């Protein structure tokens, strides 16, 4: 094999490698891998994870086949909304973070007060225990947390708790 042929093969391989990297980037999908709230609220409202003033959100990148991608430095934009669709008037939280070496990130997302027309309650909620307790809870049942990265978006549902009032041991 002559020198010119080796160079052209090397250039062809380099172009193929760049092309496959671009295809992988196009297929990257952010995912919400977990979100929790450790707040001092009852967590009794049905319909999903409850949060009132903050939640901790974990996100990661996945490729088209569903495997986690270890790609550092990818910016994530994480937002929360009251309502079924993202609307800037109903946005209750926003933060940004960059992925670590494993393509993951975890951040605390502060939430504002409840917004919009979807507020329900107060609903009488019962906590079973040795001494049953009753609460009046006002909440938004269809709140969403959304992550955007690499030109793609993923969402998850949660319940935004607006207010809880303790009623005691009798309804």
C-alpha positions, 0 to 999 in steps of 0.5 A, spaced: 500 500 500 503 506 497 503 512 502 497 516 498 492 510 499 494 510 507 493 517 507 486 517 504 484 511 508 486 515 514 482 521 512 476 516 510 476 513 517 476 520 521 470 522 517 466 516 519 468 517 526 466 524 526 459 522 523 458 517 528 459 522 534 454 527 531 449 521 530 450 519 537 449 527 539 443 527 535 440 521 539 442 523 546 435 524 550 435 527 557 431 523 562 429 525 569 432 519 573 429 521 580 426 527 584 424 527 591 422 532 596 424 532 603 420 537 606 416 537 612 409 536 609 405 530 609 406 527 602 399 525 603 396 528 597 394 522 591 397 522 584 405 522 585 410 525 588 409 531 593 413 538 593 411 544 596 417 549 596 423 545 593 425 538 590 431 535 588 432 533 581 436 528 578 437 527 571 442 523 566 443 523 558 441 516 554 443 514 547 437 512 542 438 505 545 437 507 552 444 506 555 446 511 559 451 516 556 458 518 560 458 525 557 461 531 561 459 538 560 452 538 557 448 543 560 441 541 563 435 546 564 430 544 569 424 547 570 417 546 574 410 548 571 403 548 575 399 545 569 399 540 564 403 544 559 409 548 560 407 556 560 411 561 562 406 564 566 405 558 570 412 556 571 414 555 578 421 554 578 427 554 574 435 552 574 441 550 570 446 545 571 452 542 567 453 534 567 458 531 571 463 526 568 458 520 568 453 525 564 449 526 570 447 531 574 443 533 581 440 539 583 435 542 588 430 546 584 426 551 589 419 552 587 414 558 588 407 559 590 402 555 586 399 559 580 394 558 575 387 555 575 388 548 576 389 549 584 384 544 588 382 543 595 382 544 600 381 536 600 380 533 607 386 528 607 387 522 613 393 520 615 392 513 619 396 512 625 395 510 632 392 516 633 389 518 626 390 525 624 386 529 619 389 535 614 386 540 609 391 540 603 390 545 597 394 543 591 395 543 584 395 535 581 398 536 574 404 540 576 410 538 571 418 538 572 421 538 565 429 537 563 432 540 556 438 538 554 442 536 547 436 539 544 431 534 547 426 535 552 423 530 558 418 531 563 415 528 569 409 529 573 408 531 581 403 534 585 405 541 587 402 542 595 400 549 596 398 549 603 396 544 609 392 545 615 392 541 621 385 539 623 387 534 629 384 527 630 377 529 628 375 531 621 
